Amino acid sequence: MKAEWLDLLNALYVNALKRGGHLKRPLLTS
């Protein structure tokens, strides 16, 4: 389950970066 959650966050993060990079840092590092 955790792997799927991290994958979801990663997808959202990458999408945000592609759309303008409002997030300058990763939400989770682990």
Biopython code that builds the backbone (N, CA, C, O; Angstrom):
import numpy as np
from Bio.PDB.StructureBuilder import StructureBuilder

atoms = [
    (1, "MET", "N", (0.842, -1.207, 0.000)),
    (1, "MET", "CA", (0.000, 0.000, 0.000)),
    (1, "MET", "C", (0.878, 1.258, 0.000)),
    (1, "MET", "O", (0.616, 2.217, -0.727)),
    (2, "LYS", "N", (1.919, 1.230, 0.828)),
    (2, "LYS", "CA", (2.788, 2.400, 0.911)),
    (2, "LYS", "C", (3.446, 2.714, -0.431)),
    (2, "LYS", "O", (3.604, 3.876, -0.806)),
    (3, "ALA", "N", (3.825, 1.655, -1.144)),
    (3, "ALA", "CA", (4.462, 1.850, -2.447)),
    (3, "ALA", "C", (3.498, 2.562, -3.401)),
    (3, "ALA", "O", (3.905, 3.446, -4.156)),
    (4, "GLU", "N", (2.236, 2.177, -3.365)),
    (4, "GLU", "CA", (1.242, 2.809, -4.239)),
    (4, "GLU", "C", (1.045, 4.268, -3.845)),
    (4, "GLU", "O", (0.893, 5.138, -4.702)),
    (5, "TRP", "N", (1.049, 4.526, -2.536)),
    (5, "TRP", "CA", (0.875, 5.898, -2.036)),
    (5, "TRP", "C", (2.036, 6.782, -2.495)),
    (5, "TRP", "O", (1.824, 7.898, -2.968)),
    (6, "LEU", "N", (3.268, 6.275, -2.352)),
    (6, "LEU", "CA", (4.430, 7.042, -2.780)),
    (6, "LEU", "C", (4.409, 7.255, -4.284)),
    (6, "LEU", "O", (4.793, 8.321, -4.766)),
    (7, "ASP", "N", (3.964, 6.252, -5.028)),
    (7, "ASP", "CA", (3.884, 6.373, -6.475)),
    (7, "ASP", "C", (2.876, 7.449, -6.855)),
    (7, "ASP", "O", (3.106, 8.217, -7.789)),
    (8, "LEU", "N", (1.758, 7.507, -6.133)),
    (8, "LEU", "CA", (0.740, 8.518, -6.391)),
    (8, "LEU", "C", (1.287, 9.913, -6.110)),
    (8, "LEU", "O", (1.096, 10.827, -6.913)),
    (9, "LEU", "N", (1.960, 10.081, -4.985)),
    (9, "LEU", "CA", (2.547, 11.379, -4.643)),
    (9, "LEU", "C", (3.591, 11.778, -5.676)),
    (9, "LEU", "O", (3.671, 12.942, -6.069)),
    (10, "ASN", "N", (4.383, 10.822, -6.109)),
    (10, "ASN", "CA", (5.412, 11.084, -7.113)),
    (10, "ASN", "C", (4.774, 11.562, -8.406)),
    (10, "ASN", "O", (5.253, 12.516, -9.019)),
    (11, "ALA", "N", (3.699, 10.908, -8.828)),
    (11, "ALA", "CA", (3.010, 11.291, -10.057)),
    (11, "ALA", "C", (2.453, 12.709, -9.937)),
    (11, "ALA", "O", (2.581, 13.507, -10.865)),
    (12, "LEU", "N", (1.842, 13.020, -8.811)),
    (12, "LEU", "CA", (1.298, 14.358, -8.595)),
    (12, "LEU", "C", (2.408, 15.404, -8.584)),
    (12, "LEU", "O", (2.248, 16.493, -9.134)),
    (13, "TYR", "N", (3.522, 15.072, -7.962)),
    (13, "TYR", "CA", (4.663, 15.986, -7.874)),
    (13, "TYR", "C", (5.240, 16.277, -9.249)),
    (13, "TYR", "O", (5.489, 17.432, -9.595)),
    (14, "VAL", "N", (5.451, 15.233, -10.025)),
    (14, "VAL", "CA", (5.992, 15.392, -11.379)),
    (14, "VAL", "C", (5.032, 16.219, -12.237)),
    (14, "VAL", "O", (5.460, 17.076, -13.010)),
    (15, "ASN", "N", (3.727, 15.952, -12.091)),
    (15, "ASN", "CA", (2.727, 16.692, -12.847)),
    (15, "ASN", "C", (2.767, 18.168, -12.470)),
    (15, "ASN", "O", (2.670, 19.037, -13.337)),
    (16, "ALA", "N", (2.909, 18.449, -11.189)),
    (16, "ALA", "CA", (2.975, 19.831, -10.713)),
    (16, "ALA", "C", (4.212, 20.533, -11.284)),
    (16, "ALA", "O", (4.138, 21.696, -11.682)),
    (17, "LEU", "N", (5.329, 19.836, -11.323)),
    (17, "LEU", "CA", (6.550, 20.407, -11.880)),
    (17, "LEU", "C", (6.362, 20.734, -13.356)),
    (17, "LEU", "O", (6.810, 21.776, -13.836)),
    (18, "LYS", "N", (5.695, 19.832, -14.065)),
    (18, "LYS", "CA", (5.472, 20.048, -15.487)),
    (18, "LYS", "C", (4.536, 21.230, -15.726)),
    (18, "LYS", "O", (4.641, 21.912, -16.746)),
    (19, "ARG", "N", (3.621, 21.475, -14.787)),
    (19, "ARG", "CA", (2.637, 22.538, -14.984)),
    (19, "ARG", "C", (3.107, 23.907, -14.502)),
    (19, "ARG", "O", (2.399, 24.896, -14.687)),
    (20, "GLY", "N", (4.273, 23.982, -13.895)),
    (20, "GLY", "CA", (4.754, 25.297, -13.485)),
    (20, "GLY", "C", (5.716, 25.251, -12.311)),
    (20, "GLY", "O", (6.379, 26.242, -12.003)),
    (21, "GLY", "N", (5.791, 24.110, -11.662)),
    (21, "GLY", "CA", (6.751, 23.961, -10.577)),
    (21, "GLY", "C", (6.388, 24.772, -9.348)),
    (21, "GLY", "O", (7.240, 25.475, -8.805)),
    (22, "HIS", "N", (5.154, 24.694, -8.900)),
    (22, "HIS", "CA", (4.768, 25.390, -7.677)),
    (22, "HIS", "C", (5.481, 24.763, -6.477)),
    (22, "HIS", "O", (5.745, 25.429, -5.475)),
    (23, "LEU", "N", (5.783, 23.479, -6.600)),
    (23, "LEU", "CA", (6.488, 22.780, -5.518)),
    (23, "LEU", "C", (7.971, 22.725, -5.852)),
    (23, "LEU", "O", (8.374, 22.101, -6.834)),
    (24, "LYS", "N", (8.772, 23.378, -5.034)),
    (24, "LYS", "CA", (10.210, 23.418, -5.290)),
    (24, "LYS", "C", (10.945, 22.277, -4.599)),
    (24, "LYS", "O", (12.133, 22.060, -4.835)),
    (25, "ARG", "N", (10.234, 21.555, -3.749)),
    (25, "ARG", "CA", (10.873, 20.494, -2.980)),
    (25, "ARG", "C", (9.974, 19.272, -2.944)),
    (25, "ARG", "O", (8.757, 19.410, -3.062)),
    (26, "PRO", "N", (10.534, 18.078, -2.785)),
    (26, "PRO", "CA", (9.735, 16.859, -2.715)),
    (26, "PRO", "C", (8.889, 16.824, -1.444)),
    (26, "PRO", "O", (9.323, 17.285, -0.388)),
    (27, "LEU", "N", (7.678, 16.274, -1.555)),
    (27, "LEU", "CA", (6.803, 16.160, -0.390)),
    (27, "LEU", "C", (7.357, 15.163, 0.613)),
    (27, "LEU", "O", (7.311, 15.378, 1.824)),
    (28, "LEU", "N", (7.880, 14.075, 0.082)),
    (28, "LEU", "CA", (8.467, 13.035, 0.937)),
    (28, "LEU", "C", (9.816, 12.634, 0.369)),
    (28, "LEU", "O", (9.992, 12.567, -0.848)),
    (29, "THR", "N", (10.751, 12.373, 1.239)),
    (29, "THR", "CA", (12.080, 11.973, 0.773)),
    (29, "THR", "C", (12.329, 10.500, 1.038)),
    (29, "THR", "O", (13.318, 9.943, 0.563)),
    (30, "SER", "N", (11.442, 9.864, 1.790)),
    (30, "SER", "CA", (11.629, 8.442, 2.121)),
    (30, "SER", "C", (10.584, 7.581, 1.447)),
    (30, "SER", "O", (10.589, 6.361, 1.613)),
]
sb = StructureBuilder()
sb.init_structure("model")
sb.init_model(0)
sb.init_chain("A")
sb.init_seg("    ")
for serial, (resi, resn, name, xyz) in enumerate(atoms, 1):
    if name == "N":
        sb.init_residue(resn, " ", resi, " ")
    sb.init_atom(name, np.array(xyz, "f"), 0.0, 1.0, " ", f" {name:<3s}", serial, name[0])
structure = sb.get_structure()
